Amino acid sequence: MPPAVLAWALLLGVLAPLPALPQPQPQPQQRRRVQEKEATFDRTYSDWVDADLLNIYAFNHTVLRNRTEGVRVSVNVLSDHKDLPVLFVVRQKEAVVSFQVPLILRGLYQRKYAYQEVSRTLCQPQSKAEVETQHFYVDVSTLSLNASYQLRVTRVENFVLRTNEAFSFNATASQPQYFKYEFPEGVDSVIVKVTSAMAFPCSVISIQDILCPVYDLDNNVAFIGMYQTMTKKAAITVQKKDFPSNSFYVVVVVKTEDEACGGALPYYPLSKHTSPDEPVDQHNRQKMLEVMVSPAITSEAYVSSMLFCLGIFLSFYVLTLLIACWESCRQQKRKGLLAAMDSPSLDTASLLGHSRSIPESFLGHVPYDTYGYGSFENGSSGSTEAASGSLGSAEVSYGYVGQEQFKRRIPSAPMRQLCIAMGERSLENVAGRPRLDSLSSVEEDDYDTLADIDYDKNVIRTKQYLCVADLARKDKRVLRKKYQIYFWNIATIAVFYALPVIQLVITYQTVVNVTGNQDICYYNFLCAHPLGNLSAFNNILSNLGYVLLGLLFLLIILQREINYNRALMRNDTHALECGIPKHFGLFYAMGTALMMEGLLSACYHVCPNYTNFQFDTSFMYMIAGLCMLKLYQKRHPDINASAYSAYACLAVVIFFSVVGVVFGKGNMAFWIVFSVIHIVATLLLSTQLYYMGRWKLDSGILRRILHVLYTDCVRQCSGPMYVDRMVLLVMGNIINWSLAAYGLIVHPNDFASYLLAIGICNLLLYFAFYIIMKLRSGERIKLIPLLCIIGTSVVWGFALFFFFQGLSTWQKTPAESREHNRDCILLDFFDDHDIWHFLSSIAMFGSFLVLLTLDDDLDCVQRDKIYVF
């Protein structure tokens, strides 16, 4: 063969395709069988499914645009294959709902609970046509070898709730229920009330917009809308403006556990043979409930309630103005009468109700500079004997049963006859006294050294019987500035305290509105009327009385101070030398505290809960403390506490209030520490009051205590030198020790109210002591303060009645707190706690007026005849 032919042959052999190799044949795939069945409502389908079978049930139903019907799918898996559940998928026109059975729901600490029976209501899409036939399909599948089940689809009667008609139903954790409500014409807001005779199992009430899907399981019900936990009562106010479709769903879900409602956690079995992830069957966890939707109040009710609130408190302004006009007319007539009589010495007599004056020659008393209880001659040269010698020429003993006689001083001889004629507490003729030589003035030049000042204080304050002149010796200007600090300090505290509080409660309200979690705030949901972003406007509005009456009290004090300063400018002897010394700084502080109580109480009620309860009580502590200080200042103007020390003590009280609320519940160590501090503080304060501040807390205190006990109790049995003070302090110690023992034994849950009760008890004790001693000293109570005392006591009684109704409590869970909720009782707008706000603001205002006018009967009595107690 020629070489060229051979080359062509080889080339063709290379390019020629090789013979095809045998390819492996694909195995035929095992296809899943699909069974589609036409199904009807209200029929139970008992069937089975495995990994190779998919069952599809086709349903159709007629939907009317003007009528909404609910459709409910109920399944029950009879086979026990927890690892290979049966999957149900409901395919609708605009939504898909899927769930597995056994249904696994998680609880606290990732506990698992399995449910074999599941029922779900299908979300109903809106129909645009007048009549429309809609189709939906139920697909059933599983990966197990064989699973039997039952399927039933029914129509839900009463799916649309009717106004003011109650509807009862059952619900479980795996069988939630929800219903639709449509706003009627002319109704802008409704209140959804759900009740149950059973406290447990715990459930959740949710209000959701008409959207698919509906979140109706324990693990997703909080994803959208408004919701709150429930035991026996739940109520949610719904406003039409929040739902563009003018309708909403009321969703009721039973929780897997009761811990959120204050119940105990269920027994969760753990053993060596079971895995911690093994689901627990809760069996039949069912709850019977009743739902009713009622129209809420109209906008006219809001307006009328606000006008009612304003009218009540503005009437006090009108009443005050009328009384002021009447008093002004009475003063003008009195001045006219005095001018007609044309006698300067008649001023005192006519003020006391006498028509004739007594010439000074008849009085027969020594000149002013050599006479006076508690006054000294030649500066610091006075001694104990001189001080006691200033009692006058005669003493009169008087007292009441069971008490040591209290000695009272009257002038001798001719003066005794005048006292019988004019009354024992007459005003002496002090018209000619120079101002700098007054009983209330002590100049620094009168003393050579600081030691002389301390010696003088010891002589004066340790006398057995003191008069106001003895404790009103400091310069008026110094004391005025001292007590003005009370007002400026509390005004500063109010600004720095209120601003972060307002910011915080606004944040709370925003969180509630955004998340829809109504368990954050403890309202009375059965009487919570929203306005704007506020959830309970009525609880805020009712605090207006504190602000308006506090402002009115400040105006009254301002008018009194103006009149007093005018009297000083014209050298009025009554203003200079008579009556209780007028210091208005504490009154201004009290009025400011009352206004701040209203503001902070309103802030607290924006979102009441245990984290901000101190906002509502902080200025209550201040009001109680300031009232006690003012009562003590009346007879002890020179030795009253400074503003800095007073507010420092009140700050400690508020600190303990916060610590007690946060850590005090069930904490024995805290109660021991607090009780010890309470008792020690009571003893220190008692010593301070008994010795008028003339004692020292130093290393020698124990030695001095033992010396006093030895000399007064062992060496000779002698009674206390200051009997009246001792009676007050013994009673105060008994009450405070009893309150400390009660707290140590009982451990009250509401520590803030317990602490406030301690302050109020001490205030009432001191006030009662003051009234008793005032009457015992021969003084009287004029008509206006007497009416204020009686009226205030009555109002306080009614106020406390409404306070103890207890419409909510943050000491329990939100669901348990709602069991105390009640309907409105006044104008369908205000509840019991709002009535408490009304009455307590009036009662506090009346209490302030009592303190202001209590000693008006002494305005014409010389200060060295007004006794200290």
Summary of the structure (lengths in Angstrom):
residues: 869
radius of gyration: 41.6
end to end distance: 151.6
largest distance: 179.3
contacts: 2631
relative contact order: 0.08
helix: 47%
strand: 18%
